[in-house]
Amino acid sequence: MRTSEGTITIFDPAGSIITQPVTINRSGEIAGTWFDSGSIEHGFVRSATGKITSFDASKAGGTLTAGINDKGVITGVYFDNRDHHGISSHGFIRTP
């Protein structure tokens, strides 16, 4: 994250080997996706004060974040199956 003055803040959710911020709202909340050491995707939201909360959609085999609105509602897609028989994807909405 870079401020208008040029200060860069580096952040990662705990356990992340790859962090992908995707979207930011007017309040400064950042939502994105992080990958664990098993290459499983998880969602996260970083508050304007720096607190990071990780989340997964119910029964998800992987969670990808797509957007956050100014009320902190997050949208995205989750996968309900990570085995050799295919992957089904579904949309989700996460309230603050």
N, C-alpha and C positions, 0 to 999 in steps of 0.2 A: 504494500500500500504506500502511495506517495502523497504527501500533503502538498498544498498549493505553494508552500515555502520550499519544497524540495526534499523534505525529510522522508526517508524511506524506512518503513517498518516491516520487518520480516516476521512471518508467523506460520505455524504449522499446528494442526490438531495433534494431540498425543497419539503416537503410534503411526503417524503418516510417513510413508516413503515418497509419496507424490501428493502435492496439494495444488488444486486447481480452483482458485476463486473464479466465480462465474458472473456475479452480479452484485451491485451495491444500490441501496436505496438512499433517499434524501436524508435519512437519519444517520447514515454512515454505517449501517449494518451490511455486512458482506456475507453472501451465501455462496457455497461452492461444494465441490466434491473432493474427497481425499481417498487415497488407496492405501490399504494395509499391506503387509509383507506377503500375503497370499493373493495379491492383486484383486481384492474385493473392494468395491466402491462403497463409500459412506458419504452421507450428506453432512454439512456443517453450517453453522451460522456464527459469525463473529460480531459481537456487539460493538457499538461505537467506542466503548470503554476498553475493549480488548478481550472480553470473556468469550471463549470458544465453546460452543455446545455441539457435540456430534449427535447424529441421529440416523436411524434407518427406518424405512417404511415397514409396516407390519409384515412379518414373515419374508422379508426381502433377502434375496441372494445377492443384491447389489442395489445401491441407491445413487441416482444421478440428479443433481440439482439443476433447475433451469432458470428460475427467477425468484425475486423477492420484491414485494410491493412496499409502499411506504408505511403500511400497518404491520409489517413483519411476516406476512403470509408468504410461505415458500411453496413453489410448485416444482414438479419434476417427474421423473419416471423411475420405477423400480422393477427389478427382475425377480420373479418368484421361483426360479429354478436355475441352478448353476451346474447341473450334471451333464452327462453325455446325451441326454434325450431331447435337448433343445432348451431354448430360453423363451419364456413368455414375458412380455413387458406390459406395464400398466402405469397410468398416471396417478399422481398423488397431490394432495394439498396438505401442508403442515401449518397449523395455526401457531402463533407465538407462544 
